[in-house]
Amino acid sequence: MKKIILIITTIAALNIVLLTHVHGEEITSPPTLVSKSAIMIDSKTGRVLYQKNASAQMYPASLTKIATAIYAIETGDLDDTVTVSKKARNTAGTRVYLNEGEQVTLKKLLQGMLINSGNDAGVAIAENLSGNINQFSLDINGYLKNVIGVQNTHFENPHGLFNPNHVTTAEDLAKITQYAMKNETFRNIFGTKKLKWNGDAWDTTLITHHKLMRQIPYEGITGGKTGFVPQSGFTLATTAERGDLSLIVITLNSYLESAAYNDTINLSH
């Protein structure tokens, strides 16, 4: 019963969020958020609609994969066949269960990384693009600074597993997501709800981890990525559209998963 009430409340709140903006009503009282950092921007113009500690450096967890994905799309060949290394095979955390020696296209690795948050896929992508993780970190940090134009992000890996020096800000993540959403290939993968996956060790249907795209579906949601490691708390990136309105919402460091979602849908109350 509690779960049903939560779903109903969430859907109602999301309707309020989008309808409020569609009809152009003024928001006079800022929301109270659980997440320690958050931002909402108009993805078409970049205009900041709300922010809370948006320039504070935080641990992004798997929201890192948004940056890895757009970097791979713009600098790699999606038709490349990647041979999975032992290091990729043994990567900790959420995986798509790649086998050492398995051959997978770069595009399929991107799908496994974004849809199922596969850390092993992230390492395979980084090794394909740069040879090793250390060089990948140098390469993607240069790309983020010089191509996308963010200044307060430093990544040590392609997946977001904890490293004390692996940091970004809600503001930077919003800019990275805004840039990525201009790319059709990224948009298609980022907005995929489920995908048949046939691997050497795992045949399944990948289902997005973002609950607003599946468990609590809503017409306006166009894509999303979740993240969690103990040091980062729950992190969430969400894109939504309704009519002429286009939003990107980033929330970082919530101690509850439900609070990260509630913060996202309540930002415009």
C-alpha positions, 0 to 999 in steps of 0.5 A: 500500500505504501508503494502504491501511495508513493507512485500516485504521489510521484505521478501527481507531483510530476504533473504539477512540475511540468504543468506549472512550467507549461502554463508559465506560472510564477514560482514564488517559494523555492523547494526544500530539497534533501539532496545536498546539491541540485540544479535545473536548467532550460536545456535549450538556452542553458538558463538556470531555473533553480540551483542549490550548491550547484558549484560545490564539488561532489562525487557523481557516481555513475552520472560520470557515464554521461560524459564517457558516452558523449566523449566516446560518440564524438571521438570513437567509431561506434562500429569498432569491434572492441576485445574485452580485457581482463581488467574490464572483465574484473571491474567491480560494481554493476556490470553487463557481465562481459567475458575476457576476450569477448568482442563487442561493438563500441555502440553496444558497450555504450548501450550496456554502460548507459542503460544498465550502468555497466562498469565493465563496459565503461572500462572497455570503452575507455581502453578502446579510446585511450589504451588505458584508464590513466590516459583516458582520464587525461583525455576526457578531462581535456575534452570536458574542459576544452570542448564542453567548457566545464571548469570544476570537473576532474574524472579519474575513471569512466564509470564513477566508482569512488576515487577521492579525486573524481569530482564534478558539480551539479552545474557542470553535469547539467552542462555536460548533459545539455551538450550530450543531448544535442547528439542524436545517438546519445539521445536515443541511448539515453532515452532507451527504456529496455533493450535485448542484450545477447552476450557471451555470458549474459542473455537478458533484457536491459532495463533502465535503472531510472524509475521515472522511465519505468516504474513511475512512467511519465510522458514528459521524461525523455531520458535519465541516469542514476548513480550511487556509491556510499561516498556520493549518496544517490545521484540522479540526472533527468531530462524531460520535455512537454511542448516547448519546455525542455528541462535538465535536472541534476540532483547530487548526494541524497541519502535516500533514493526516494528523496533523489526522485522526490527532489527531482519532481518537486523542484518547481513547486 
